[in-house]
Every structure is written in C-alpha cells, then in structure tokens.
Amino acid sequence: MALACLGIVFLVIILLLSFRRPLYQAILGGLLTTALLYRIPPAALFQQTAHVFTDWGSLSVLVSLYLITYLQQMLEARHQIKLAQQDLNNLFHSRRINAAGASLFIGLLPSAAAMILCGDIVKDATEGYLSPKEQAFVTSWFRHIPESALPTYASVLLMSNLSGVPLGSFISGMLIPVSVLSLLGYFPYLHRLPKGSGTPETAERCKNVLHLLQHLWTLLAILGLILIFKLSAVSAILVVILAAIIVYHFQFRELLAIFRNAFDVNLLLNTFLVLVLKEFIEYTGVLNELPAALAVLPIPAYLIFALFFFIGGAISGTNGIIALGTSSAFAAIDGGMPLMVLLMCMCHAASQVSPTHICLVVASDYFNISLGALIRKTLPAALAFGLLMIGYYNLLRLL
C-alpha cells in the first residue's frame, strides 16, 4: 500500500508537469499528495520542512547554489567564461569538445550549481544546432559522468566504506562504464555538431593552454580546495569569491549589484521544494518496503538489488539508497568490485531521471524547459546504460 501511494505521488507530479504547470506547482502537488496519502501530522510536516534549514547537508545545497551563481556573475562581468571557451576553440577547434569536455571538467566540482557554468558553455557551443531540450540533456549528462566514479563525491566514498571495496579497484572497474556514458551522450546529439568551430587555427598551443588555465583558475581553485585541503563546497567557493574580488579588482557597487542579481528566486524555490519532498519521502519510510516487494520477483539476487538501487535512487537520491541498501546487498551476495560497480551504475542511471535530483531542476530552469521534458529526453539513455551495465557485471564476474 505504501509503495502504491508513492506511485500516486510521482504520478501527480508527472501529470502536473504534463499540463505545463511550473515545477514549483508540480512539487507542491506532490508534497500535498504525500502529506494526505501518508497522513503525516502537521507537526511532522513542519519539522521535516524546517529540517532543510537545520540540516547543513540540505541547507548547504541552497547556499552553494547561491554562491556559485554569485561567482558565475562575477566571471561573466569579467568575460572569463567566454574567454575560456575561446581558449578551447583555439586549442581543439571543435564544438563537440567544447560542449562535452567543459561539462566533464566542471563536473569535477561536487555542486549542483556547477550546472549553470556548464550550461553557459554548452549553450554557446551548440546554439543553432541543438534544441533547448537537447542542450539540457548534453549539459546534465556530461556534467554528471565524473560523479559516477570519482571519490570527490560522497556517494562513492560511502559505498566504498559500506561495501569494503577499495577505491582503486572500484575506479579501475569504472573505466568501461565511464566510456559507455560518454558514448551514450555523444552519438545521439554531439555527433551532429560541426567538427570545426569556425575559428582559425593557431600554432601557439602552449600559450592557449596557459590562457585557458588563467580563465578557469577559479574552478581549478575550488576543485583543489575540495580535493587537497578537504574544504566543503561552500567554504571553497567562498574562498575563491574573495580571491576573485582581489584579482579582478571588483568595486563595492559591482559586488552589491551582483549580490542582488544572484538571487534567482525560481531556482532557489524549486530547489527548496525538491529538498522538502525528499524529506517527506524519507519520513514515510517507504524505501524500507522496497526490498521485500522486489524479493518476490523470480530473478537472480543481483538483479533484485540492481532494481532496488535504480528504483530507490530515483525516489530518494543516490546517497539515501546507498546508505539503506549497500550493507544488505553485500551481505546477500559475495559481489566484490563487480557488484559495487553495478550498484553505483544503477544509482547513477536513476539519478539522471529522478525528479528529486537538484541538478535536473537547475538544468531545466536554465534552458527554460520543463523537468518532465528533460527526464523524457534522458530516460532512453539511462535505461540503455543500466542494461549495458548488467551485461558488464556478468562479464566482470566471469573474468
């Protein structure tokens, strides 16, 4: 019954989106349906909503989203993103590399707001060749590829810790899945872009590399602060903003104007509501019923857990399903590295079509399309990836 109610919640959201209602209205409809179907008391509704602000893990998403928007506007004011794209053009003379490579690089930053920076570059590289829906898919798909495998993301560290699989072994096992993700993103859309970028070739490649580093130093600094000095995303972005104020000689009046303009009300509101929906779903405890429901299926245990991680990941997000299901999966199956690779890949595929995934909200807002349109565009690639990874798991087991 609880699972059926959850299906109704997501159906309400999908229907409202299909009727061209704004995302915040669709999520509000899902929140109201969740509260009614699960009979959540008013006090609990208030407590779970307030938890978005009292839990730093949730609040930091909103704070980092604002800060990265602030940094983006600072970079735009000094034309740094535009200059970085020109550097990429001068180096590779390829729109395809601009769109995919920049998104992959920026995807090293564990922040949903990095989608905005990816969107800037993808839009410039593909404008006139891809539709807004296709641009949103390219931005979201390539930006998230590093998230599937790198220990800069909490999900990888968490599953490695719970499963006991060494990170080095896992990363080596993810080389093929990362390649598959790149190909699944490339062939539907990027191969349609012209090979060249229309810019004249130059012989000063070293100089162009230095210029690229010069124009992207802010992103490199954020990544270094997170990876080397173990700062949080919020702290790293704040440090870089302060450094950028000095380096680019910003005046107080400029900073004040950016302070106001960086408040993207729709983006912050939509993100907040998605975080609240996630809190409501976690409160219901419905995810605890998924393993028993899937256990009745006449399929191998590894497929049961693959489905569990895909469905649960689409509902609660990657970290939630990893925390809930990893120990059970590795207790039931002596899977080692192949099982961790499979489960992480299923989580990754699910996250690309999850209505509770913050990055999808950011991408759909940026390209002015509905969240449902982005999910429909992504679903075939996500399902194909999941099926291919099931085959890859069986191949790893044989080897």
C-alpha positions in Angstrom: 0.0 0.0 0.0 2.8 2.4 0.9 4.5 1.8 -2.4 1.3 2.3 -4.3 0.9 5.7 -2.5 4.4 6.6 -3.6 3.5 5.8 -7.2 0.5 8.1 -6.9 2.7 10.9 -5.6 5.0 10.7 -8.6 2.0 10.4 -10.9 0.6 13.6 -9.6 3.9 15.4 -10.2 4.2 14.0 -13.7 0.6 14.9 -14.6 1.0 18.5 -13.4 4.2 18.8 -15.4 2.4 17.4 -18.5 -0.2 20.1 -18.1 2.5 22.7 -18.4 2.3 23.7 -14.8 5.5 25.3 -13.3 7.8 23.0 -11.5 7.1 24.6 -8.1 3.4 23.9 -8.6 4.1 20.3 -9.5 6.3 19.7 -6.5 3.7 21.4 -4.2 1.1 19.0 -5.6 3.5 16.1 -4.8 4.0 17.4 -1.3 0.3 17.8 -0.6 -0.4 14.3 -2.0 2.4 12.8 0.2 1.0 14.5 3.3 -2.5 13.3 2.6 -1.8 9.7 1.5 0.7 9.0 4.3 -1.3 11.0 6.9 1.7 12.9 8.0 0.8 15.0 11.1 1.0 18.8 10.8 3.8 18.9 13.4 5.9 16.4 11.4 5.2 18.4 8.2 6.6 21.5 9.8 9.6 19.6 11.3 10.6 17.9 8.0 10.3 21.3 6.2 12.4 23.0 8.8 14.9 20.2 8.6 16.0 21.6 5.2 17.3 24.6 7.1 18.5 22.9 10.3 20.4 20.1 8.4 23.6 21.5 6.9 23.6 18.8 4.3 20.4 20.2 2.8 21.0 23.9 3.6 24.4 23.8 2.0 22.8 22.9 -1.3 20.9 26.1 -1.3 23.9 28.2 0.0 26.3 26.7 -2.6 23.7 27.3 -5.3 23.6 31.0 -4.4 27.3 31.3 -4.1 28.1 29.6 -7.4 25.5 31.8 -9.1 27.3 34.8 -7.5 30.7 33.5 -8.7 29.2 32.9 -12.2 28.0 36.5 -12.4 31.5 37.7 -11.3 33.1 35.7 -14.1 30.6 36.9 -16.6 31.3 40.5 -15.6 34.9 39.9 -16.5 34.1 37.7 -19.5 36.1 34.8 -18.1 33.7 32.0 -19.3 33.6 33.5 -22.8 37.3 33.8 -22.9 37.7 30.2 -21.6 35.5 29.0 -24.5 37.7 30.9 -27.0 40.7 29.2 -25.5 39.1 25.8 -26.0 38.3 26.8 -29.6 41.9 27.8 -30.1 43.2 24.5 -28.7 40.8 22.0 -30.3 38.7 23.9 -32.9 35.8 21.6 -32.0 32.3 22.4 -30.8 32.0 18.8 -29.7 35.0 19.1 -27.3 33.7 22.4 -26.0 30.3 21.0 -25.1 31.4 17.6 -23.7 34.9 18.5 -22.4 33.9 21.6 -20.5 31.0 19.8 -18.9 33.1 16.9 -17.8 35.7 19.2 -16.4 33.2 21.3 -14.5 31.6 18.1 -13.4 34.6 17.5 -11.1 33.0 20.1 -8.8 30.5 18.5 -6.4 28.0 21.3 -6.6 24.6 21.4 -8.3 25.2 25.0 -9.1 28.1 23.9 -11.4 25.3 23.1 -13.9 24.9 26.8 -14.5 28.5 27.1 -15.6 28.2 24.0 -17.8 25.0 25.5 -19.3 26.8 28.6 -20.4 29.5 26.7 -22.3 27.2 24.1 -23.8 24.7 26.7 -25.0 27.5 28.7 -26.7 28.9 25.6 -28.4 25.6 24.1 -29.6 23.4 27.1 -30.2 21.7 26.8 -33.6 22.5 23.1 -33.8 20.6 21.6 -30.8 17.2 22.4 -29.3 17.0 23.6 -25.7 15.9 20.1 -24.6 18.9 18.6 -26.3 21.2 21.2 -24.8 19.8 20.4 -21.4 20.4 16.7 -21.9 24.0 17.3 -23.0 24.7 19.6 -20.1 23.2 17.3 -17.5 24.6 14.0 -18.9 28.2 15.0 -19.4 28.4 17.1 -16.2 27.4 14.0 -14.2 29.8 11.5 -15.7 32.6 12.2 -13.1 30.0 11.8 -10.3 29.7 8.1 -11.2 33.3 7.2 -10.4 35.3 9.8 -8.6 35.9 9.9 -4.8 35.3 13.7 -4.9 31.6 12.6 -4.4 30.2 11.4 -1.1 28.2 8.6 -2.8 31.4 6.8 -4.0 33.1 7.2 -0.6 30.0 6.0 1.2 29.5 2.9 -0.9 33.2 2.0 -0.8 33.1 2.3 3.0 30.0 0.2 3.4 31.0 -2.5 0.9 34.6 -2.8 1.8 35.7 -2.5 -1.9 39.0 -0.5 -2.2 38.6 2.8 -4.2 41.4 1.9 -6.5 39.7 -1.3 -7.5 36.4 0.4 -8.0 37.8 3.2 -10.1 39.6 0.7 -12.4 36.3 -1.1 -12.8 34.5 2.1 -13.8 36.7 2.9 -16.8 34.4 1.0 -19.1 31.2 2.5 -17.7 32.6 6.0 -17.9 33.4 5.3 -21.6 29.9 4.0 -22.2 28.4 7.1 -20.6 30.4 9.3 -22.9 29.4 7.4 -26.0 25.7 7.4 -25.0 25.9 11.1 -24.7 28.0 11.7 -27.8 26.2 9.7 -30.5 22.6 11.0 -30.1 23.5 14.7 -30.3 27.1 15.8 -30.2 28.0 14.0 -33.4 25.5 16.3 -35.2 27.7 19.3 -34.4 30.2 20.5 -37.0 33.6 19.1 -36.4 35.2 22.5 -36.5 34.3 25.6 -34.5 34.8 28.1 -37.3 37.8 29.7 -35.6 41.2 30.0 -37.4 43.8 27.5 -36.2 46.8 28.9 -34.3 50.2 27.5 -33.6 50.6 28.9 -30.1 49.1 25.8 -28.3 51.1 26.3 -25.1 50.0 29.9 -24.9 46.4 28.8 -25.3 46.7 26.3 -22.5 48.1 29.0 -20.2 45.2 31.3 -21.2 42.7 28.5 -20.5 44.1 27.9 -17.0 44.2 31.7 -16.5 40.5 32.0 -17.3 39.4 28.9 -15.4 41.6 29.3 -12.3 38.6 29.9 -10.2 37.1 26.4 -11.0 40.5 24.8 -10.6 41.0 26.5 -7.2 37.6 25.3 -6.0 38.4 21.8 -7.0 41.9 21.9 -5.4 40.5 23.3 -2.1 37.9 20.4 -2.0 40.3 17.6 -3.0 43.6 18.6 -1.4 42.5 20.7 1.6 39.2 18.9 2.2 37.1 22.0 2.3 33.4 21.8 1.9 31.9 23.1 -1.4 30.5 26.2 0.4 33.9 27.1 2.0 35.8 26.5 -1.2 33.5 28.7 -3.2 33.6 31.5 -0.6 37.4 31.5 -0.5 37.5 31.7 -4.4 35.0 34.5 -4.4 37.2 36.5 -2.0 40.2 35.8 -4.1 38.4 36.8 -7.3 37.3 40.1 -5.8 41.0 40.9 -5.3 42.3 39.5 -8.6 39.6 41.1 -10.8 39.5 44.4 -8.8 35.8 44.4 -8.1 34.3 47.6 -6.8 31.8 47.6 -3.9 29.0 48.8 -6.1 29.6 45.9 -8.5 29.6 43.4 -5.7 26.4 44.9 -4.3 24.6 44.6 -7.7 25.8 41.0 -8.1 24.5 40.3 -4.6 21.0 41.3 -5.6 21.1 39.7 -9.1 22.4 36.3 -7.8 19.1 35.7 -6.0 17.4 33.5 -8.6 14.1 33.2 -6.8 12.7 30.4 -9.1 15.8 28.4 -8.9 16.1 28.6 -5.2 12.4 28.0 -4.6 12.3 24.9 -6.9 15.4 23.5 -5.2 14.0 24.1 -1.8 10.7 22.3 -2.6 12.6 19.3 -4.1 14.6 19.1 -0.9 11.4 19.2 1.2 9.9 16.4 -1.0 12.9 14.3 -0.3 12.5 14.9 3.4 8.8 13.9 3.3 9.6 10.7 1.4 12.3 9.7 3.9 9.9 10.4 6.7 7.4 7.9 5.4 9.9 5.1 5.5 8.6 3.7 2.2 12.0 2.8 1.0 12.3 0.1 3.7 9.5 -1.8 1.9 11.2 -1.9 -1.5 13.5 -5.0 -0.8 10.6 -7.2 0.3 8.5 -6.1 -2.7 11.3 -6.9 -5.1 12.2 -10.2 -3.4 9.1 -11.9 -4.8 10.3 -11.5 -8.3 11.6 -14.7 -10.0 15.0 -13.2 -10.9 18.6 -13.5 -9.6 19.6 -11.7 -6.4 21.9 -9.3 -8.2 19.1 -8.2 -10.4 16.8 -7.7 -7.4 19.4 -5.4 -5.9 20.0 -3.6 -9.2 16.3 -2.8 -9.5 16.2 -1.8 -5.8 19.1 0.6 -6.3 17.6 2.0 -9.5 14.1 2.5 -8.1 15.3 3.7 -4.7 17.8 6.0 -6.3 15.1 7.6 -8.5 13.0 8.1 -5.4 15.4 9.2 -2.7 18.6 10.1 -4.4 21.9 8.3 -4.6 23.2 8.8 -1.0 19.9 7.6 0.5 19.7 4.3 -1.3 23.4 3.6 -0.8 23.0 4.1 2.9 19.9 1.9 3.0 20.9 -0.9 0.7 24.6 -1.4 0.4 25.2 -3.5 3.5 22.2 -5.7 2.7 23.4 -6.2 -0.9 26.9 -7.2 0.1 25.6 -9.5 2.9 23.4 -11.3 0.4 25.9 -11.5 -2.5 29.7 -12.1 -2.5 30.0 -9.5 -5.2 33.2 -7.5 -4.5 34.2 -4.9 -7.0 31.8 -6.0 -9.8 28.8 -5.6 -7.5 29.8 -2.2 -6.4 30.3 -1.1 -10.0 26.8 -2.5 -10.9 25.1 -0.8 -8.0 26.8 2.5 -8.4 26.0 2.5 -12.1 22.3 1.8 -11.3 22.3 4.6 -8.8 23.9 6.9 -11.5 21.3 5.9 -14.1 18.5 6.5 -11.7 19.8 9.9 -10.6 19.6 11.1 -14.2 15.8 10.6 -14.3 15.0 11.4 -10.7 12.5 14.3 -10.1 14.3 14.8 -6.7 17.7 15.4 -8.4 18.6 19.0 -7.8 20.8 19.3 -10.9 18.0 18.4 -13.2 16.0 21.2 -11.7 18.8 23.6 -12.3 19.3 22.4 -15.9 15.6 22.6 -16.8 15.4 26.1 -15.3 18.5 27.3 -17.1 17.3 26.1 -20.6 13.7 27.1 -19.9 12.2 23.7 -20.4 10.1 21.5 -18.1 11.7 19.0 -15.7 9.5 16.3 -17.4 10.8 17.2 -20.8 14.4 16.7 -19.6 13.6 13.4 -17.9 11.9 12.1 -21.0 14.9 13.1 -23.1 17.3 11.4 -20.7 15.3 8.2 -19.9 16.3 6.1 -23.0 20.0 6.8 -22.4 19.6 6.0 -18.7 17.8 2.7 -19.4 20.3 1.7 -22.0 23.2 2.4 -19.6 21.5 0.3 -16.9 21.0 -2.7 -19.3 24.6 -2.5 -20.6 25.9 -2.4 -17.1 24.0 -5.6 -16.2 25.9 -7.3 -19.0 29.2 -5.7 -17.9 28.6 -7.0 -14.3 28.2 -10.6 -15.6 31.4 -10.2 -17.8 33.3 -9.0 -14.7 32.1 -12.0 -12.8 33.3 -14.3 -15.5 36.7 -12.7 -15.6 
